[in-house]
Amino acid sequence: MTRVVENSTRRGNGLVVAVDFSRDMAENLVLAFSELEPDAVRQVEIREFGVWIVEPVTGMRQFIGSMTLDPRVTKKSM
């Protein structure tokens, strides 16, 4: 995966969370949206050991993939 990093000095543009997505994770995310209406939205949760997408009516979570927290982001900021 190619990573694009932007060095920004603008205020209010601090890094909140960074996740490396594999191709499998991206495909899982696309699959999660594939049967939705075009204007439907889903919440993506970044948790300590994985990325999840939340179904808004039931609150059920679909696992997208494993990850580790970027060392530039501390647990205090989450």
C-alpha positions in Angstrom: 0.0 0.0 0.0 1.3 3.4 -0.9 1.1 5.9 2.0 0.7 9.6 1.4 1.7 11.7 4.3 0.9 15.4 4.5 2.9 17.6 6.8 0.5 20.4 7.8 0.9 23.3 10.1 -2.8 24.4 9.9 -4.4 24.6 13.3 -7.1 22.1 14.1 -5.7 19.6 11.6 -4.0 17.3 14.1 -3.8 13.5 13.6 -6.6 11.8 15.5 -6.2 8.3 14.3 -4.2 6.5 11.5 -4.9 3.1 10.3 -3.1 1.1 7.6 -5.7 -0.6 5.4 -4.8 -3.8 3.5 -6.5 -4.7 0.3 -8.7 -7.3 2.2 -9.8 -4.6 4.6 -10.8 -2.2 1.8 -12.7 -5.0 0.1 -14.5 -5.8 3.3 -15.4 -2.2 3.6 -16.7 -2.0 0.1 -18.7 -5.3 0.7 -20.3 -3.8 3.8 -21.6 -0.9 1.6 -22.5 -2.9 -1.5 -26.1 -3.7 -0.5 -26.9 -0.2 0.9 -28.9 2.5 -0.6 -26.7 5.1 -2.4 -27.1 7.7 0.4 -26.8 5.3 3.3 -24.1 5.9 5.8 -22.4 3.6 8.4 -20.2 4.5 11.3 -16.7 3.1 11.3 -15.1 2.4 14.7 -11.4 2.2 15.2 -10.8 0.1 18.3 -7.5 -1.0 19.9 -7.2 -4.2 17.8 -9.5 -3.7 14.8 -11.7 -1.7 12.5 -15.5 -2.3 12.7 -18.5 -1.0 10.8 -21.7 -0.4 12.8 -25.2 -1.2 11.6 -27.2 1.8 12.9 -30.5 0.1 13.6 -29.3 -3.0 15.4 -26.0 -1.7 16.6 -24.3 -4.9 15.4 -20.7 -4.6 14.4 -19.1 -6.1 11.3 -15.4 -6.8 11.6 -13.4 -5.2 8.8 -9.9 -6.1 9.8 -7.1 -6.2 12.4 -4.9 -3.3 13.1 -2.6 -1.8 15.6 -2.6 1.8 16.8 -0.3 4.2 15.0 2.5 5.1 17.5 2.0 8.8 16.7 -1.5 8.6 18.3 -1.6 8.0 22.0 -4.4 6.2 23.9 -4.9 9.5 25.8 -6.0 11.2 22.6 -8.6 8.5 21.8 
